[in-house]
Amino acid sequence: MEGTISNPLGTRIAVVTGGNKGIGLEVCRQLAASGVTVVLTARDETRGADAVEKLREQGVVGVIFHQLEVTDASSIARLAEFLKTRFGRLDILVNNAAVGGIEPVDDPSFGPKPVGEQYFRSEELKQELNDAGNLTEERLDELLDTFLKDFEAGAPALEARGWPDEFASYKVAKAAVNAYSRIMARRHPELRVNCAHPGYVRTDMTRNSGLLTPEEGASNVVKVALLPSGGPTGVFFAMGKEASFL
Ligand SMILES: NC(=O)c1ccc[n+]([C@@H]2O[C@H](COP(=O)([O-])OP(=O)(O)OC[C@H]3O[C@@H](n4cnc5c(N)ncnc54)[C@H](OP(=O)(O)O)[C@@H]3O)[C@@H](O)[C@H]2O)c1
């Protein structure tokens, strides 16, 4: 389902991935409240359309739905074509969609942890991922291939290389997205490309074990999404404040 908003007032256009629930849904609500036209995307048409309808019932206007499965190139291409045709541009992308990468267990500590607990055990890996000036896309791909091989080989291989010992896929994926964002920031100085850690938030991903509400977590993301055009780029924000990457 696609909405009928065509941006008559010339507002900024935002896309939020994984916008049907959790932090993403709240990011959509807060961006819309700031006067941004929001394309709420979700991989599931029904969940996405329901989320937009729920916002509308709550009086939130300026949010439309478009399907997006972030791992599907054809779905990405359809969204890009839609944005081009409908708006002719995109001002803000909140790359929010993610999965925890493991099956939930009956453990209250399950889920993403505050950033200080996500350090890699290998100093070498940490330094390489942190070396924003020299890290290339090709090297990042190589590191991820190595991680996948180690992951398939099992815990001893992960430990030998110094990958994180808990929630390894989640943490490595996040570190890789952060590193890739910095590569993008370097390649496109005309854009602002930043990373935002929302805090430890009560959502499905954390089985509601977080310290912050989705509204509070989302506001840490929205602050970064609304940074002015001359603002920082290639920066990591943890709960709204500039922080180191790993
Ligand atoms: N919650 C925290 O404490 C915390 C801490 C640090 C970082 N984060 C990050 O914040 C972001 C939002 O997390 P959350 O806690 O709000 O999680 P959540 O409630 O589980 O929501 C995740 C969203 O991502 C969507 N999604 C997952 N895989 C997708 C795919 N392949 N294509 C499109 N959409 C996909 C989900 O869609 P479905 O409904 O279809 O599954 C859902 O809308 C994530 O990037 C997460 O890593 C969260």
The ligand as an ORCA input file, in Angstrom:
! r2SCAN-3c Opt
* xyz 0 1
  N      16.417     -2.068     21.627
  C      17.652     -1.757     21.989
  O      18.009     -1.731     23.190
  C      18.689     -1.400     20.955
  C      19.988     -1.081     21.397
  C      20.948     -0.741     20.437
  C      20.600     -0.707     19.089
  N      19.321     -1.056     18.729
  C      19.023     -1.022     17.297
  O      17.847     -0.248     17.059
  C      17.186     -0.740     15.883
  C      15.717     -1.016     16.192
  O      15.669     -2.031     17.181
  P      14.358     -2.360     18.018
  O      14.807     -2.603     19.395
  O      13.315     -1.371     17.734
  O      13.978     -3.786     17.388
  P      12.574     -4.448     17.011
  O      11.490     -3.929     17.873
  O      12.834     -5.899     16.973
  O      12.308     -3.896     15.519
  C      13.146     -4.276     14.470
  C      12.515     -3.794     13.180
  O      13.383     -4.169     12.099
  C      12.582     -4.842     11.123
  N      13.389     -5.749     10.303
  C      14.148     -6.796     10.708
  N      14.718     -7.380      9.645
  C      14.310     -6.688      8.548
  C      14.563     -6.818      7.164
  N      15.349     -7.784      6.693
  N      14.007     -5.914      6.314
  C      13.218     -4.927      6.786
  N      12.910     -4.775      8.089
  C      13.459     -5.645      8.960
  C      11.514     -5.565     11.926
  O      10.451     -5.966     11.091
  P       9.471     -7.193     11.490
  O       8.456     -6.635     12.442
  O       8.911     -7.597     10.181
  O      10.317     -8.247     12.130
  C      11.146     -4.454     12.892
  O      10.323     -3.511     12.257
  C      17.963     -1.986     15.450
  O      18.912     -1.609     14.469
  C      18.682     -2.394     16.727
  O      19.840     -3.147     16.476
  C      18.360     -1.402     19.615
*
